[in-house]
Amino acid sequence: MSAPRRDELPLADYDHLPVPALRDRIRSLTTEELEQLLAYEQEHADRLPVVMAMHTRLEELKQGATPTSGRHDIRPEQPGGTRHGSAISGEETKGASPPPHGVPAQPGRPKGDRWS
């Protein structure tokens, strides 16, 4: 089977999808669509994890699995809201004691002077 052109692929934006998204999305493809995508992948990027995932899915389809609708609205390739960083703003830290080792504007005190 010859590889289809990019605009003939069964998945929109195929070239921009990361491997985790592809693994989910190929579950919605028929055997024929997956074979088209595999031919395209092998002719272009030929990424081993993608090719292996496609071969695995083809085997599942040959053993009787059916395409699922999948959740194409979930896009792990796009960052969502993150929970990284501190939830404390600068306003909430006013009045806090400096660390015992000090900060550039306010050096810490030696241990011997701490309790005096």
Backbone torsions as a table, in degrees:
resi	resn	phi	psi	omega
1	MET	NA	131.9	178.3
2	SER	-81.5	152.5	-177.5
3	ALA	-73.1	137.5	176.8
4	PRO	-74.4	165.1	174.6
5	ARG	-75.8	162.5	-178.4
6	ARG	-55.9	-40.5	-177.8
7	ASP	-75.9	-5.5	177.4
8	GLU	-100.8	0.9	-176.7
9	LEU	-69.8	146.1	-179.5
10	PRO	-74.4	-10.6	177.4
11	LEU	-117.5	125.4	177.9
12	ALA	-67.1	144.4	178.6
13	ASP	56.1	32.7	-177.4
14	TYR	-52.2	-45.5	-175.6
15	ASP	-64.6	-15.7	-176.7
16	HIS	-106.1	0.6	-178.8
17	LEU	-86.4	132.0	175.5
18	PRO	-74.5	164.8	-175.5
19	VAL	-54.6	-46.2	179.9
20	PRO	-59.0	-38.2	178.8
21	ALA	-68.8	-39.1	179.1
22	LEU	-63.2	-41.5	-179.8
23	ARG	-58.7	-37.7	178.4
24	ASP	-73.6	-44.2	-173.5
25	ARG	-70.1	-32.6	-178.1
26	ILE	-68.8	-15.2	178.5
27	ARG	-66.5	-18.6	-179.5
28	SER	-91.3	-2.7	-174.8
29	LEU	-90.9	150.0	172.8
30	THR	-78.8	171.8	178.6
31	THR	-58.6	-44.6	-178.5
32	GLU	-64.2	-43.2	179.4
33	GLU	-64.2	-41.9	-179.8
34	LEU	-66.4	-37.7	177.0
35	GLU	-64.7	-37.4	175.8
36	GLN	-62.3	-46.9	-178.6
37	LEU	-64.1	-39.9	178.7
38	LEU	-63.3	-43.0	178.4
39	ALA	-62.1	-42.2	178.0
40	TYR	-62.7	-46.4	-179.4
41	GLU	-61.0	-45.3	-177.9
42	GLN	-67.1	-30.6	179.3
43	GLU	-80.4	-23.4	-175.2
44	HIS	-108.2	-89.9	-174.0
45	ALA	-80.1	-35.9	-179.4
46	ASP	51.0	50.6	178.9
47	ARG	-77.9	123.8	-176.1
48	LEU	-56.4	-47.1	179.9
49	PRO	-61.3	-35.1	179.7
50	VAL	-70.9	-46.5	-179.9
51	VAL	-61.5	-42.9	179.5
52	MET	-63.9	-42.2	179.0
53	ALA	-62.8	-39.7	179.7
54	MET	-68.1	-41.4	177.5
55	HIS	-63.2	-41.3	178.7
56	THR	-62.0	-45.3	-179.9
57	ARG	-66.1	-38.7	176.5
58	LEU	-60.2	-41.1	178.2
59	GLU	-63.6	-41.5	177.4
60	GLU	-61.2	-42.2	179.2
61	LEU	-65.3	-38.9	178.9
62	LYS	-66.7	-27.3	179.6
63	GLN	-88.6	6.7	173.7
64	GLY	111.4	-1.7	177.3
65	ALA	-65.1	152.2	178.1
66	THR	-116.2	150.7	177.2
67	PRO	-60.6	141.7	177.6
68	THR	-107.7	161.4	-179.1
69	SER	-68.9	-31.0	179.8
70	GLY	67.9	172.6	178.7
71	ARG	-116.5	85.6	-178.5
72	HIS	-78.9	-6.1	177.1
73	ASP	-81.2	-17.8	175.8
74	ILE	-83.9	122.2	-176.5
75	ARG	-123.2	86.2	-180.0
76	PRO	-64.5	-13.1	-179.9
77	GLU	-79.5	-8.9	178.6
78	GLN	-113.2	127.9	-179.5
79	PRO	-66.1	135.9	176.4
80	GLY	-101.7	-161.5	176.0
81	GLY	-66.0	132.6	-178.9
82	THR	-105.7	160.9	177.3
83	ARG	-114.7	28.7	-179.4
84	HIS	-87.7	158.3	176.8
85	GLY	87.0	-178.3	-176.8
86	SER	-90.2	139.8	176.5
87	ALA	-85.9	-1.5	-177.8
88	ILE	-92.0	128.8	177.6
89	SER	-89.0	173.1	179.7
90	GLY	-63.2	-31.1	-179.7
91	GLU	-65.2	-37.0	-176.1
92	GLU	-74.9	-14.7	-176.9
93	THR	-96.0	-4.3	178.9
94	LYS	-64.7	139.0	179.4
95	GLY	86.3	-4.3	178.6
96	ALA	-74.8	147.8	179.2
97	SER	-72.6	144.4	176.3
98	PRO	-69.9	159.3	177.7
99	PRO	-64.1	156.6	-175.7
100	PRO	-60.5	-24.3	179.3
101	HIS	-84.2	-6.1	175.8
102	GLY	88.0	174.1	176.0
103	VAL	-129.4	164.2	-176.3
104	PRO	-52.5	-38.5	-177.7
105	ALA	-81.5	-16.3	-177.3
106	GLN	-146.4	89.7	-178.0
107	PRO	-63.0	151.6	177.9
108	GLY	-72.7	163.9	178.4
109	ARG	-93.7	150.4	175.3
110	PRO	-62.4	152.9	-177.0
111	LYS	-58.6	-36.8	-178.2
112	GLY	-62.8	-26.0	-177.9
113	ASP	-94.1	1.0	-173.3
114	ARG	-63.7	-40.0	-171.8
115	TRP	-100.7	10.4	-178.8
116	SER	-95.0	NA	NA
